[in-house]
Amino acid sequence: MSRTLPNIIITGTPGVGKTSHCELLAERTGLRHVSINQIVKDRECHEGWDKEYESWIVDEDKLLDAIEDDAKKGGCILDWHACDLFPKSWIDLVVVLRVGSATLYDRLKLRNYPEIKLQENIDSEIMDVLYQEALESYDAEIVVDLQSNTSEDMDANLDRIEAWLKQWKEDNAQ
Ligand code: DAT
């Protein structure tokens, strides 16, 4: 079954701006913001709480079951700090947001992240972990990395994704 609306992943290291981008993009486009974090919590797609990292240990099979129907319909903006778990056939665009490490440090510090989690996330951003994961999981043509340091960056990113969506709709018109 072909989708009448595309599915987009917005990914990147925690603190990079995924939720901010997804919320504004949903407002501007009418696509649905699918917060994986929220679904993991609300639908209990996890095997418990990791105290050291202060995060859920995600049960990926359960999570995929929880979002499968929506993903197959299309029109989802998937908001998650990993992207390799989503089946390739579900995804039309992967946006990897990027941020400078000093800015990321400030944002995560404000969230009171435990030191180990803060350091690991900054290392992950510096080492391009999420971008590499996206390139390994999806065709390079559908992966784009965009800067998310300032609100001007965010505006430009939203314009760009909106333009992409318009084109997708034209290309996929029945
Ligand atoms: P994520 O969902 O990736 O964890 P977020 O959207 O919650 O990130 O953003 C974390 C904080 O950083 C939040 O206070 C908003 C701010 N922020 C994110 N992207 C930004 C940008 N491009 N310009 C200015 N502030 C930004």
Residues whose N, C-alpha, C, O or C-beta is under 5 A from the ligand:
A	BS01	DAT	T13 P14 G15 V16 G17 K18 T19 S20 H21 R107 S148 N149 T150 S151 D153 M154
